[in-house]
C-alpha cells in the first residue's frame, strides 16, 4: 500500500517537473523574443557567435546593475543606521 502511494507521488513529481521545464522554456523563448524585438535586431544577422556575444553583454550589464543596486542598498542601510544613532545621541 505504501509503495503505491510513493509511486503516485513520484508520478506527480515527474509531471510537475515536466511542467516546470516547459514553463522555463516558454520564459526563455519570450525573453529572447523580447530582446530581439526591443533591440530591433535583424534575425538574419543572429548567428551563434552573435547570440553568445549579446548574451555575454546582457549578463555583464545585469551583473553590474545588480552590484550597483546592492552597493546602493548597503549605503542606504548604513546611512539609515547612522541617522538612527545620531537621533539616539541627540
Backbone bond lengths (Angstrom), bond angles and torsions (degrees), N, CA, C in turn:
res aa  C-N    CA-C-N  psi(-1)  N-CA   C-N-CA  omega(-1)  CA-C   N-CA-C  phi
1 X - - - 1.453 - - 1.532 111.07 -
2 X 1.329 117.56 -46.05 1.465 121.50 -179.31 1.520 110.81 -65.08
3 X 1.322 116.29 -35.81 1.458 120.53 179.63 1.521 110.46 -64.10
4 X 1.299 116.74 -38.45 1.463 121.53 179.05 1.529 110.71 -63.40
5 X 1.317 116.62 -42.45 1.471 120.61 178.06 1.516 111.19 -64.52
6 X 1.322 116.51 -40.41 1.462 120.77 179.09 1.522 109.65 -64.41
7 X 1.323 116.67 -42.40 1.467 120.28 179.09 1.528 111.17 -63.44
8 X 1.321 116.50 -39.34 1.469 120.46 177.43 1.524 110.74 -64.70
9 X 1.320 116.51 -43.57 1.462 120.61 178.82 1.521 110.97 -64.68
10 X 1.333 116.10 -38.88 1.457 119.89 178.79 1.532 110.32 -65.17
11 X 1.310 117.10 -40.03 1.467 120.86 177.95 1.526 110.23 -63.76
12 X 1.339 116.71 -41.77 1.469 120.65 177.50 1.529 110.44 -62.76
13 X 1.332 115.98 -42.11 1.458 121.21 179.99 1.533 110.73 -63.25
14 X 1.313 116.64 -43.32 1.462 120.41 178.63 1.524 110.75 -63.43
15 X 1.324 116.22 -40.02 1.462 121.00 178.10 1.533 110.27 -64.37
16 X 1.313 116.57 -42.79 1.461 121.80 179.09 1.530 110.87 -65.31
17 X 1.323 117.13 -42.41 1.467 120.94 177.60 1.525 110.78 -61.70
18 X 1.316 117.82 -39.28 1.461 121.35 177.99 1.530 110.29 -65.98
19 X 1.324 116.69 -39.83 1.465 120.85 178.42 1.537 110.22 -63.97
20 X 1.320 116.95 -42.26 1.470 121.65 177.85 1.523 109.55 -61.96
21 X 1.318 116.84 -44.13 1.461 121.81 179.65 1.533 110.37 -59.84
22 X 1.322 117.49 -43.25 1.464 121.78 179.57 1.537 111.13 -65.99
23 X 1.323 117.14 -39.94 1.467 120.67 178.78 1.527 110.85 -65.42
24 X 1.323 116.66 -40.45 1.468 120.34 177.21 1.523 110.08 -62.05
25 X 1.330 116.35 -40.88 1.461 120.93 179.46 1.534 110.33 -62.74
26 X 1.327 116.76 -42.03 1.471 120.80 177.82 1.526 110.96 -61.44
27 X 1.326 116.31 -43.75 1.470 120.69 179.92 1.521 110.10 -63.31
28 X 1.342 116.26 -44.79 1.468 120.13 178.16 1.525 111.06 -56.85
29 X 1.318 115.44 -45.16 1.466 119.74 -178.49 1.525 111.31 -66.56
30 X 1.329 116.69 -43.54 1.473 119.98 179.59 1.521 111.54 -64.26
31 X 1.324 115.87 -42.35 1.463 119.77 -179.93 1.523 110.54 -62.18
32 X 1.325 115.69 -47.98 1.455 119.57 178.21 1.519 111.80 -59.75
33 X 1.317 116.08 -44.52 1.472 120.42 179.11 1.522 110.87 -61.27
34 X 1.314 117.08 -46.33 1.471 120.61 -178.74 1.527 111.65 -64.08
35 X 1.319 117.54 -39.90 1.469 120.45 178.50 1.525 109.64 -62.21
36 X 1.319 116.23 -47.22 1.469 120.41 179.75 1.522 110.38 -62.10
37 X 1.320 116.48 -42.97 1.463 121.26 -178.08 1.526 111.88 -65.23
38 X 1.328 116.89 -51.37 1.467 120.15 -174.70 1.526 113.11 -74.49
39 X 1.329 116.61 -21.91 1.461 119.64 177.26 1.532 111.19 -90.25
40 X 1.319 115.77 0.74 1.471 121.75 -178.75 1.525 111.63 52.03
41 X 1.326 116.30 45.89 1.452 121.02 179.53 1.525 110.04 -84.93
42 X 1.304 115.32 148.66 1.461 121.81 178.80 1.526 108.37 -93.84
43 X 1.319 116.43 121.21 1.463 120.48 -178.11 1.526 112.04 -55.73
44 X 1.314 117.17 -32.88 1.467 119.93 -176.75 1.528 111.92 -68.13
45 X 1.327 117.84 -18.53 1.468 121.64 179.93 1.527 112.99 -97.44
46 X 1.312 117.37 3.73 1.462 120.42 -174.65 1.530 110.97 -99.21
47 X 1.320 116.10 82.82 1.458 119.74 173.38 1.532 108.67 -88.72
48 X 1.301 117.05 177.10 1.464 120.63 -174.96 1.532 112.13 -60.92
49 X 1.323 117.42 -39.41 1.463 120.68 179.38 1.518 111.66 -63.98
50 X 1.332 116.25 -42.61 1.468 120.79 179.32 1.520 110.53 -65.10
51 X 1.324 116.33 -40.78 1.472 119.81 179.13 1.526 110.99 -62.11
52 X 1.321 116.75 -42.88 1.472 120.03 179.13 1.522 110.91 -66.06
53 X 1.324 116.57 -38.89 1.467 120.49 178.23 1.530 110.80 -63.70
54 X 1.323 116.55 -45.15 1.469 120.79 178.40 1.528 110.75 -63.10
55 X 1.322 115.87 -43.50 1.465 119.69 179.47 1.525 110.25 -60.90
56 X 1.323 116.73 -41.96 1.466 120.64 178.26 1.521 112.03 -61.71
57 X 1.337 116.02 -41.98 1.465 119.77 178.93 1.526 111.41 -65.67
58 X 1.319 116.27 -40.20 1.466 119.96 179.74 1.526 110.01 -65.32
59 X 1.325 116.38 -43.90 1.466 120.63 179.35 1.525 110.35 -62.25
60 X 1.321 116.92 -44.03 1.465 120.82 178.58 1.520 110.39 -60.12
61 X 1.324 116.38 -45.77 1.468 120.48 179.21 1.521 111.03 -61.20
62 X 1.320 116.61 -46.85 1.466 119.83 -178.77 1.521 111.48 -64.27
63 X 1.320 116.84 -39.62 1.465 120.19 178.74 1.526 111.33 -66.23
64 X 1.323 117.08 -41.87 1.464 120.47 178.30 1.520 110.29 -64.83
65 X 1.330 116.35 -41.69 1.458 121.20 179.41 1.526 110.36 -65.21
66 X 1.325 116.15 -39.81 1.460 121.04 179.01 1.526 110.82 -64.18
67 X 1.325 116.31 -42.24 1.469 120.82 178.79 1.521 110.33 -65.75
68 X 1.341 116.20 -42.22 1.464 120.01 179.24 1.520 110.68 -62.40
69 X 1.325 116.70 -43.35 1.461 120.23 178.88 1.516 111.18 -66.16
70 X 1.321 116.56 -38.08 1.455 121.02 178.60 1.522 110.59 -64.47
71 X 1.333 116.38 -44.35 1.462 120.19 178.57 1.516 111.08 -65.24
72 X 1.318 117.04 -38.00 1.459 121.61 178.31 1.523 110.15 -64.43
73 X 1.326 115.63 -41.23 1.456 120.60 179.24 1.521 110.67 -64.27
74 X 1.333 117.36 -43.24 1.466 121.39 179.16 1.518 109.48 -64.54
75 X 1.333 117.00 -41.41 1.459 121.40 179.51 1.524 110.48 -63.30
76 X 1.328 116.68 -43.44 1.465 120.24 178.72 1.515 111.59 -63.80
77 X 1.337 116.97 -41.02 1.461 120.29 178.89 1.524 109.94 -64.24
78 X 1.313 116.51 -40.67 1.457 121.02 179.66 1.527 110.03 -63.00
79 X 1.328 116.75 -44.22 1.463 120.76 178.76 1.519 111.09 -63.59
80 X 1.331 116.53 -40.91 1.465 119.73 179.25 1.519 111.05 -63.98
81 X 1.330 116.19 -41.59 1.459 119.38 179.48 1.521 110.62 -65.90
82 X 1.335 116.11 -38.14 1.457 120.03 177.60 1.508 110.89 -64.29
83 X 1.324 117.08 -41.08 1.470 121.41 178.81 1.519 110.91 -64.01
84 X 1.337 116.06 -41.26 1.460 120.09 178.34 1.516 110.54 -63.42
85 X 1.319 116.66 -41.71 1.463 121.26 179.44 1.530 109.85 -63.25
86 X 1.330 116.14 -44.91 1.467 120.47 179.57 1.531 111.51 -62.31
87 X 1.332 115.83 -37.77 1.463 119.33 179.36 1.526 110.00 -67.04
88 X 1.332 117.16 -38.43 1.455 119.95 178.54 1.527 111.22 -66.92
89 X 1.310 115.98 -36.12 1.449 120.92 -179.03 1.541 111.37 -73.61
90 X 1.330 114.79 -33.74 1.479 119.51 -174.04 1.450 111.48 -86.31
